[in-house]
Amino acid sequence: MLEDLHNPFLPLDERTPATPLWEAKRELAQAVRDYTEALMTSAATPKQMADMSQWLREATAQLEQSPRIYGRNGYTEAGEGTFGEVFQEVGPLCGHSNPIAPPLEMWAEGDTAYARVNMGWRYEGPPGCVHGGFVAALFDEFLGMAQFMGGHPGMTGTLSIKYRRPTPLNVPLELSAWIERSEGRKTFVKGKLEANGVVTAECEGIFIRPTQPVTELRDAVMKEQPEG
Ligand SMILES: CCCCCCCCCCCC(=O)SCCNC(=O)CCNC(=O)[C@H](O)C(C)(C)COP(=O)(O)OP(=O)(O)OC[C@H]1O[C@@H](n2cnc3c(N)ncnc32)[C@H](O)[C@@H]1OP(=O)(O)O
């Protein structure tokens, strides 16, 4: 089952890009991350900002004129990797090639999954601290991976978070998670988030294995939408 997801718990130095497209995109995504982080703290003059906006719009126009591929299924159909290989690139929290991903790095030792991440200024909620919604998002992605160790992965059904302490920005954050139990199509996972050795949040997740293949989820969802 982990193989289906290109094993998100491979040692970090073995998670190489599946194709040259991802190798290049990782580089570009990191440049965009660095750019947005610099933007959050920049006090450049209005003229400098206006010039950069113009330059950025031109760069965007270049990308928009390139051949396009949409969504996870689109990338696999275009031969840019398996479902799992694509996931490790586009995931909104762990995707190396997705600039909105911090990114979250995950691995496993024995029955426990681990992750580390550093959340910069663009994730600020309370002053100097990580926005609670992003704490929840980290747990969703990470517990969503940890459940794969149980062999019956599914969609997030319920995610319950206890925010125990504010989670600081710009420090290494450490996450761990383990499977509590499985019942039928449900996998119960628990996890915690620590900063400087202090638990700042705990999470319990219930993941439910859907009855249809995950690659067909989009079609199934679109059929459920009202027309118009
Ligand atoms: C391979 C995938 C890889 C997935 C790829 C991995 C990536 C994961 C990382 C990101 C995770 C996400 O963001 S996932 C995105 C956020 N989540 C979603 O969009 C899910 C939206 N919800 C759904 O699609 C659906 O409600 C499901 C699939 C969760 C459940 O629907 P269902 O399959 O029809 O469920 P149903 O037959 O009614 O119930 C089955 C059993 O689960 C229980 N149950 C039902 N809903 C819930 C619930 N929300 N919370 C708790 N328990 C629930 C029922 O009581 C029942 O227990 P019993 O009577 O049997 O005891």
The ligand as a Tripos MOL2 file, in Angstrom:
@<TRIPOS>MOLECULE
LIG
   61    63     1     0     0
SMALL
NO_CHARGES

@<TRIPOS>ATOM
      1 C1         -7.3110    5.4690   -0.5220 C.3       1 LIG1
      2 C2         -7.4400    6.8850   -0.0820 C.3       1 LIG1
      3 C3         -6.1470    7.6470   -0.1500 C.3       1 LIG1
      4 C4         -6.3420    9.0920    0.0790 C.3       1 LIG1
      5 C5         -5.1450    9.8930   -0.2020 C.3       1 LIG1
      6 C6         -4.4340   10.2290    1.0510 C.3       1 LIG1
      7 C7         -4.2390   11.6800    1.2530 C.3       1 LIG1
      8 C8         -4.6860   12.0550    2.6240 C.3       1 LIG1
      9 C9         -4.1650   13.3630    3.0530 C.3       1 LIG1
     10 C10        -5.1780   14.4360    2.9780 C.3       1 LIG1
     11 C11        -6.4460   14.0650    3.6870 C.3       1 LIG1
     12 C12        -7.5980   14.8920    3.2280 C.2       1 LIG1
     13 O1         -7.5220   16.0890    3.1690 O.2       1 LIG1
     14 S1         -9.0080   14.1250    2.7700 S.3       1 LIG1
     15 C13       -10.0960   15.4610    2.3420 C.3       1 LIG1
     16 C14       -11.0340   15.8380    3.4650 C.3       1 LIG1
     17 N1        -12.0510   14.7560    3.6220 N.am      1 LIG1
     18 C15       -13.0400   14.6350    2.7680 C.2       1 LIG1
     19 O2        -13.2360   15.3660    1.8150 O.2       1 LIG1
     20 C16       -13.9760   13.4830    3.0550 C.3       1 LIG1
     21 C17       -15.4040   13.8270    2.6730 C.3       1 LIG1
     22 N2        -16.2970   12.7570    3.1460 N.am      1 LIG1
     23 C18       -16.4820   11.6530    2.4030 C.2       1 LIG1
     24 O3        -16.0330   11.5300    1.2550 O.2       1 LIG1
     25 C19       -17.2830   10.5720    3.0400 C.3       1 LIG1
     26 O4        -18.1050   11.1460    4.0470 O.3       1 LIG1
     27 C20       -16.4130    9.4560    3.6470 C.3       1 LIG1
     28 C21       -15.5910    8.7440    2.5280 C.3       1 LIG1
     29 C22       -15.4100   10.0140    4.6960 C.3       1 LIG1
     30 C23       -17.3050    8.4500    4.3530 C.3       1 LIG1
     31 O5        -18.3870    8.1580    3.5020 O.3       1 LIG1
     32 P1        -18.9670    6.6700    3.3940 P.3       1 LIG1
     33 O6        -17.9260    5.7380    2.8560 O.co2     1 LIG1
     34 O7        -20.2440    6.7730    2.6500 O.co2     1 LIG1
     35 O8        -19.2060    6.3490    4.9180 O.3       1 LIG1
     36 P2        -20.3850    5.5420    5.5700 P.3       1 LIG1
     37 O9        -20.6410    4.2890    4.7560 O.co2     1 LIG1
     38 O10       -21.5350    6.4300    5.8430 O.co2     1 LIG1
     39 O11       -19.7320    5.1560    6.9760 O.3       1 LIG1
     40 C24       -18.6950    4.1980    7.1030 C.3       1 LIG1
     41 C25       -18.2880    4.1680    8.5760 C.3       1 LIG1
     42 O12       -17.5750    5.3920    8.8980 O.3       1 LIG1
     43 C26       -18.3130    6.1630    9.8610 C.3       1 LIG1
     44 N3        -18.2610    7.5580    9.4240 N.ar      1 LIG1
     45 C27       -18.7820    8.1030    8.3200 C.ar      1 LIG1
     46 N4        -18.4470    9.3890    8.1940 N.ar      1 LIG1
     47 C28       -17.6660    9.6750    9.2670 C.ar      1 LIG1
     48 C29       -16.9970   10.8370    9.6940 C.ar      1 LIG1
     49 N5        -17.0470   11.9710    8.9930 N.pl3     1 LIG1
     50 N6        -16.2760   10.7690   10.8350 N.ar      1 LIG1
     51 C30       -16.1930    9.6330   11.5420 C.ar      1 LIG1
     52 N7        -16.8100    8.4940   11.1770 N.ar      1 LIG1
     53 C31       -17.5590    8.5060   10.0560 C.ar      1 LIG1
     54 C32       -19.7150    5.6210    9.8510 C.3       1 LIG1
     55 O13       -20.3430    5.7680   11.1240 O.3       1 LIG1
     56 C33       -19.4540    4.1530    9.5330 C.3       1 LIG1
     57 O14       -19.0230    3.4690   10.7040 O.3       1 LIG1
     58 P3        -19.4910    1.9770   11.0200 P.3       1 LIG1
     59 O15       -20.9930    1.9930   11.0280 O.co2     1 LIG1
     60 O16       -18.9310    1.1300    9.9080 O.co2     1 LIG1
     61 O17       -18.8770    1.6880   12.3480 O.co2     1 LIG1
@<TRIPOS>BOND
     1     1     2 1
     2     2     3 1
     3     3     4 1
     4     4     5 1
     5     5     6 1
     6     6     7 1
     7     7     8 1
     8     8     9 1
     9     9    10 1
    10    10    11 1
    11    11    12 1
    12    12    13 2
    13    12    14 1
    14    14    15 1
    15    15    16 1
    16    16    17 1
    17    17    18 1
    18    18    19 2
    19    18    20 1
    20    20    21 1
    21    21    22 1
    22    22    23 1
    23    23    24 2
    24    23    25 1
    25    25    26 1
    26    25    27 1
    27    27    28 1
    28    27    29 1
    29    27    30 1
    30    30    31 1
    31    31    32 1
    32    32    33 2
    33    32    34 1
    34    32    35 1
    35    35    36 1
    36    36    37 2
    37    36    38 1
    38    36    39 1
    39    39    40 1
    40    40    41 1
    41    41    42 1
    42    41    56 1
    43    42    43 1
    44    43    44 1
    45    43    54 1
    46    44    45 ar
    47    44    53 ar
    48    45    46 ar
    49    46    47 ar
    50    47    48 ar
    51    47    53 ar
    52    48    49 1
    53    48    50 ar
    54    50    51 ar
    55    51    52 ar
    56    52    53 ar
    57    54    55 1
    58    54    56 1
    59    56    57 1
    60    57    58 1
    61    58    59 2
    62    58    60 1
    63    58    61 1
@<TRIPOS>SUBSTRUCTURE
     1 LIG1         1 GROUP 0 **** ****
